[in-house]
Amino acid sequence: MRLVTLPGKILAKANHTLIIMGDGAARQAVCVLDEALKAANPQRIDAVRQHLGLIERIASGKTDRGEVAFDGRVWITSADLTVNSGGRLH
């Protein structure tokens, strides 16, 4: 599955950013924990947008592997971003 972010569907929540992604008719809720990008509230959406391609690849891989949480969402942590960026995330 190749998930891409739907237009206008990046939403800042209490301690994470919720992104609604899709592949054809399929939809997937993806949550990026604030600590993953070390983003403060005002820059959180910008930080997510800056790394959106990487986040989409991670979410796609986790969905393909069935790594969906009990709430039906894919959760992305700092470990996911670090491993998948080869340690080059800034």
Salt bridges, closest charged atoms under 4 A:
ASP34 OD1 - ARG44 NE 3.29
GLU56 OE1 - ARG2 NH1 3.99
GLU67 OE2 - ARG65 NE 2.70
ASP80 OD2 - LYS62 NZ 2.94
